[in-house]
Amino acid sequence: PAILNNNRSTGLDVVSFARDIKKGDIESVMARFKSLFATLPYTTARKEKQDSVIEQNFQNVFYLVFTLLGQWSTVEETSSFGRADCVLLNGNNVYIFEFKRDKGADEALNQIEEAKYAGPYKSSGKRIVKIGASFSTKERNLVEWKIVEEIR
């Protein structure tokens, strides 16, 4: 499907993503990613490889979008406790993402807490936002996400 027609945008353009990130509206960013993933043709998913690479593919899309927007982001951000799937630093905000395949967003948020992924950023004075996201291999899309702001 065409994501743009001649007269209007579907909201999947970089300007829309950038505006939401600048406002700190991570809920809208996640909704845009869900729409973006929905545009991917199902014919590109190879069944025999789908289960083993789906989380990594989604992780890479987040990284690429953030990088193309000129944001500092990284994947597999390591600390003394483990690896966060994606971290985005934007102004006074730190966004920590954990992605799960065919599991709930609560499980992803629990991993962020248990592995103390926010630890390296606690003394930064920045707002820390944790995002647990769940991808479905059946739907080949984001199916759930939860956003929790760490209380300082």
Protein Blocks (a to p, Z undefined) as FASTA:
>chain_A
ZZbdfkbcehlafklmmmmmmnopaklmmmmmmmmmmmpcfklpcfklmmmmmmmmmmmm
mmmmmmmnopacdehiacfkbccfbdcdehjaccdddddehiafklmmmmmmmnommmmm
mmnopacddddddddfklopafbdcdddddZZ
